[in-house]
Amino acid sequence: MTKTVSTIQSTFTKNAAEQSMTHIAVLGAGVVGITSAWYLRQAGYDVTVIEREPAAGMQTSFANGGQISVSHATPWANPATPMKALKWLFREDAPLLYRLRADKAQLKWAMQFLQECRAERADANLVQMVRLGLYSRDALQQLRADIGINYEQQTRGIMHFYTNQAEFDAAIAPTERMQALGCERHVIDINNAVSLEPALYPIAHKLTGATYTSHDESGNAHLFTQRLAERCADAGVQFLYDTEVLALNADANSTSPHIHSITIRPKGENAQTFSADSHVLALGSYSVSLLKPLGIHAPIFPAKGYSATYQINPRAPHLAPFVSLIDDEFKLVTSRLGDKLRVAGTAEFNGYNLDLNSTRCEAITRRVQQLFPKGIIANSVQYWTGLRPMTPSNVPLIGRAHSGQVRHGSHNTHATFDNLWLNTGHGTLGWTHACGSAKAISLLMQGETPQVDFDFIGLTV
């Protein structure tokens, strides 16, 4: 049962006096927030998670594509994207749909995104994402081994298949680049692809090639998040569900600003203040509005992603894939989750709108019926949409918050907050990067250096 704010505050006052522990508030109970809470608690901190939903993993982590896709993580911002986006501009079912809005934040983000599409920037961002991905996948596997958590995981790898010769030819160089960065990703022929995943046999004649990595994984991010939240609670993490974070309240200190409290509003109650020693902001797309009043401009904009979940045909379960797949032509990913098939993808830049677009939903089902017509029960479909917190570079913001424009690869000449940390902006790879991001933020908060060559923010003043 969720405790009241006053009960938790008194509990932490007692703990602080008896155990001299630091109290950390983690804002957000998605997969990034819950993994942050886990690693911080394991490091010995008192932790409270504050979440506006009634349970963990109920928004962006609820029904994503399910992939731990380290080796198939080319940034959305790459040299090929601008021309593709123009081609898709007037297609309602396009993989990337950009709705023009009278929104300065969206326009600014789009201009930064175009800058990140340059070849040298795209490659630098790829390097960052792969390094963090390898670190994070190792952390997930270690966590799974340590606590025996089960979340419908599949460790059969990820296959990226192509039905267009030009797209397959264009995949050769990125595959070689991934190999150079330490990923076990290889080009395979059609026979090998069908042998690895027999459910592709009906469309084998349409395939032009594939790439495959056996080390990548898939699993149910929502189930993982909720089960890890249970483990967090067992370990002593406190949870304030049904509680909205309204504001971060800072002391007006131009050189070393400090969050002295946060304003929260439990469901059905009036706004009230809550105090902690340090704060980790893991609210995804909703991080921006809390940071802006502090003079922190986080380059995050929501990209609405869609997913469809189908019941696998119990009479022909072998006709639905076991290997997690990436359909390059339609930019869709598939993951088998128990007796369900999750298919997810596309990006719609339409602000914070969460309405389901029936055209885009139906396009997913048409494609799934082309690929696995007898493997799923089409009329069992459940559609979902969630907001991915996208940075222009696709590289997440992990580290200490500082005023001004938050960005990677630059020295921080602005004031750094001594007790506000960011773990947000993970875009399409929140599940892939969650454990590594959380492990890293825990180490950084302890004054230690994570064993990953990643450009953490706010560490140089």
N, C-alpha and C positions, 0 to 999 in steps of 0.2 A: 504494500500500500504506500502511495506517495505521502511523504511527510509534509507538514506545513512549513512555511518559510521560518517562522519563529522557532519551531522545534529544531530545525536543522541549524539555524544560527546559534542556538544555545548549545547544541551538540558540539559544534566546531569551536566555540569558545572554550568548552571544557577540554576538548582534544588538544587545542593549541597550548593550553596551560599545562596539561599533563604530559604531552608528548613533544611539544615544541615543533609541531609539523606546520608546513606551509599549506595554506588553503588555496586551491586553484579552482576557479569557475570555468568550466568548459561550456561555451555557448553553442548549442546545436547538438542534436543526437542522431545525425546521419552517420554513415559509415566512417567518415573522417572524424567526427566528434567523438564517437564511441571508442574508436581505436585510440584516439588521443587520451581519453579518460583511462583506458586500460593501461597504457604504457606509463602514464603519470602516476597512477595508483601503484603499479609495480615498482616504481622508483621511490615509493614511500610517502607521496603527497596525499593530503586529504583532498578529495575531489568532489565537486558538485556539478552535475550536468543539468543545464536549464534548456528546456525544449517546449515549444508552443503546442506541439502535437501531443496526443495522449499516450504515445509509445515511441520507441526508437525506430528509425529507419522508415518513416512514413511519407517522406517526400521524394527527393531525387534518388534516394537509395532504394525506393520501394520496388520498382519493376524495371531496372535497367537491363542492358544486354548480357550481363553476367560474366563478361570476359576479364581475365587477368592477362591483358594483351600487351606484354612488354615488347615483343618482337614485331608487332604490327601496329606501331604507334606513330605513324607519320603525322606531323602536325597538320591541322586543317589549313593553317597559314603556310602555303607553299607556292612555288611559281606557277603551278598548273591551276590553282583555284580561281583566280580572277576571271579567266576566260570561261571556265566551267560555270561559274556563278552567273556570268552574263547570258550564257546559253540557257540556263535554268530559270532566268529571271521571271518569265511569264508562265511557268509551269507550276500549277498548284500542287502537283505531286512530286516536285523536284527534290532530290536529296538535300539540297541546301536552298532554303527559301528565305529571302531577305525582304521584309516588308518595310517600305520607306515610311518613316514616321517623323513628325515634327518633334524630334527628341535630340537635343544637343549631345547628350551622353552617348546615344547610339551612333550618331554621326562621328563623334570623336573616336569612339571605339573602332568604327569601320575604317577610319583613316589610319589608325595605328595598326590594325589588322593588315591592311595593304602594305604597310612598311615591312611587316614581319614576313610577307610573302616573298621577299627578295631571297635569292638562292643562299646567300651567305648567312642570313638571319635564320632561314628555315633549317639549315643544317645545324647551326649553333643550338637552336631550340630542340632539335631532334636529339642531339647529344645529351642535353640536360634531361629530357624525358626518358631516354633509355637508361641513363645512369640511375635516376631515381627509381625507374621501373624494376631494374635488376635488384637493387637494394631492397625494394618493397616486396618483391616476390619472395626473396630469401626470408624476409621478416615474417611474411604470411605463413610460409612453410614451417618456419621454426615455431611460430605461435600455435599452429595446428598440431605439431608434434608435441609441444609442451602441455597443452590443455585438452587435446583430443576433441576439439570442436568439429561438429559435422554440419555442413550447410549445403548438401546436395552437390558437393564438388565433383568435378570430373578432371582427371589429370591425363587426358588423352591428347593434349596439345591443341593448337589452333591452325586451321588451314584457310588460306586466302585463295579463293578460286576465281578464275577469270573466264568470261564468255566473249571477250573482245580482244582480238589479237594485239591491237595497238596498246591497250591498257596492260596486257600481259608483258609486252616488250618493255613498256615503261616501268614495270615492276622489277626488272632485273637489277638495275643499278641500286635502287633502294634496298633490295635484299642483300646485295654485296656490302652496302654501307652498314646495314644492321650487323652483318657478320664481323665487320671490322670493329664494331663497337662492343663485341662480345656476345651477341645474340646467336643462338643456334637456329637460324632460319635458312632454309634451303629451297631452291627451285626444284619442283618435282614434275614428272610428266603425268599425263592423264591417267594412264594405267595405274601408276602408283597412287594417284589421288583417289581413284575409285576403290583401290585395294584398301587404303586407309579408312575410307568412309564409303561403304557400299551403298548408302542411301543416295549417293550422287549418280549411281549407275543409270537411272532413267534419263539423265541429261548429259551423259558422258559425251554424246555426239556434238553437244553445244560448247563444251569446254575447250579452251585454247591453252590452258596450263594452270599451274597452281604453285603456291609457296607454302611451306609448312614448318612449324617449330613444335617439337615434342615437349618442350619445357614449359610452355605457357599453359594456362589452366582456365577453367570456368567454374562458376558456382552461383548460388543464390545470395546476392548481396544483402537483400532484406532479411533473410533467415540468419545469415552470418551476423548482421548488425544486432538483431534482437537477441540472439543467443549469447553474443559477447556482452551485450548490456546486462543479461542475467548474471554472467560471470563477474562483471564489474560490481553489480549489487552485492553478490556474495562476498566479494573482496572488500566491501566497505564503501564503495562509491555511492553517494547520495544522488537522488534524481528529483528534479522539480519538473514534472510533466504538466501539460496544459498551462504553461507559463510563458508569456511573451516577453522578450527583452525589448524595452522601449528606448533605452538610451544608455550610453557609456558616459559617466560623469567624471570629468578630469579637473585636476588642479591647474590653474592658469600659471604654468611655469614654462617660460619660453625655451629653457635649455634642457630640462629633464621633466617633461610632463608626466603625470601620474594619475591613473584611474583610481579614484577614491571610493567609488561605488557604482553600481548599475541600477537603473530603474526597471523594475519588472512589474508585470500585471498578471497574477494568477487568474485563471478563468473564473468569471463571476465575482471577482473582487476588485477593489480599488488598486491603483498603482502604489508601489512601495519600493523602498530601497533595499539592496542586498549588497553585502560587502565580502570581498575576498582579497587575498594578498596579490594574486596574479590572475590573468584572464586569458583564455585561448578562444579566439573567434573562429568558429568553424560553421558558419551559417551559409556557406555557399553564396548563391546569388543575392541573398538578403544581407550580406555583410556590408555592402556598399553604403546603404542608408545610415547604418550605425557609425560608420567611419567618417562620413563626410562632415558632420558637425565638429569633429576633432581636427579638421584640416588635413585629413588623410584621404587622398584620392586614389582609390584602388581601381585599376583598369579592368573591371569585371562587368560583363554584360550577359544576361541570361540567353541561352540558346535552348529553345524548347525541343526536347527529343521525344520520340514516340516509341512505344513498344506494343506488341501484341503477344498474348500468351494463349497457347492452344493445348487442348487435351490431346495427348498422343493416342493414336488409334490402338486400342488394346488387342485388336485382332491382327495388327501388322506393325508391332512396335519397332521392328528392324528397318522399316521404311522411313523412319525419322532418324536424323543424324545423332550419333553419340559424340563425334568430334565436333568441337565448337568451330563454326565456320564464319567467314567474312565473304559476303557476296559483293564483289567489287562494282559490278555494273549498277546495282541499286543501292550501294552503300549501306547494306544491312548486315547485322551480325545475328547468329543463331547460337543458342546454348540449350542443351538438354538439362532440365531441372526436375529430377524425379520422373514423374509421369506427365510432365508438361514440356512444351517446346516454347522457349522465349525467343522472339524475333524483334530486334530493336534497331533503330537508326534514324536517319534524317536529322536535320537541324533547321529550326524555324526561328528567325530573329524577329520577334514580335512583342518585345517588351516582356512584362511579367504576366502576360495572358496565358491561362492554362486551359482554355477551351480546346476540346478535341476537334480537329478538322477531319470531317468524314472522308474527304477525298484522299487525304494522306493515309488515313487508317485503311481504307479500302485498297489502296495501292500496295500496302504491305501484304494484305491477305491474298491479292491476286498473284503476287510474286511467290508467296509460300505455296500456293496451290500449283504453280508452275513447277516448283522445285520438288515438293514432297506431297503430291496430290492424295496419296493413299496412306501417308504416314501420320496425318493429323485429322482431327475432327473440326472442320472449318467453322461450323456454327457454334462451337464452344468458345469462340474467341472472346478475350477480355482485353480491351484497349486501355492504354494508360499514357499519360504524358507527364513529363517533369522538366524542371529548369536546370540545365547544366550551367554552372558558373564559369564562363569562358573568359580567359585573358586573351588579348590579341595574339600572344606568342604561343598559347596553349600550355605554357609553363606555369605551375601553381605558385602562389605566394606563401612561402613558408619562412617564418622567422619573426624578428621583433618589429613591431609597428613603428613607423616614423612619419612625421608630418610631411606634407608635400605629395608629389606624384610618386607612387610606389612603383618601382620598376627594377628589373634585373640588370646586372652588369654595370652598375654605376655606383660611385661613391656617394654615401649619404651625407649631405651637408645640412640636413634639417634636424630638428629636435627629435630624439628617439624616446619613445615611451618606455619607462623602465619596467612596467608590469602589464603590458598588452602585447600579445603574440598572435600572429596570423597563421592559420592553417586552412587556406581557402583558395578558390579559383582553379579547381582541378579539372574543370571542363568535362570531357567525355571519359576521363581516366581516373575518376575518384575512387572507384573500386580497385583499379590496378595499383594506384599509388597510396592507398589509405594507410596500410601498415607501415610502410617506409616513412611517409610523412609524419605519422604519429610518433614513431620511434625517434625520428630526427628531432621533432619539436621537444620531446621529453629530454633528450640529451642536451639540446641547446639551452633549455631552461635550467639544467643542472650545471651549466658552464662547461660542458664537454663538447667535443667535436665529433659529429657523426662520421662514420667511415664510408662516406660517399662524396664524390667530387661534384657537388651541386651548388648552385649560386643562391645561397640563402640570403634573404633580405634583411636590412636593418642592422647588420652586424658591424659595419664600418661607419664611424661617426667623423 
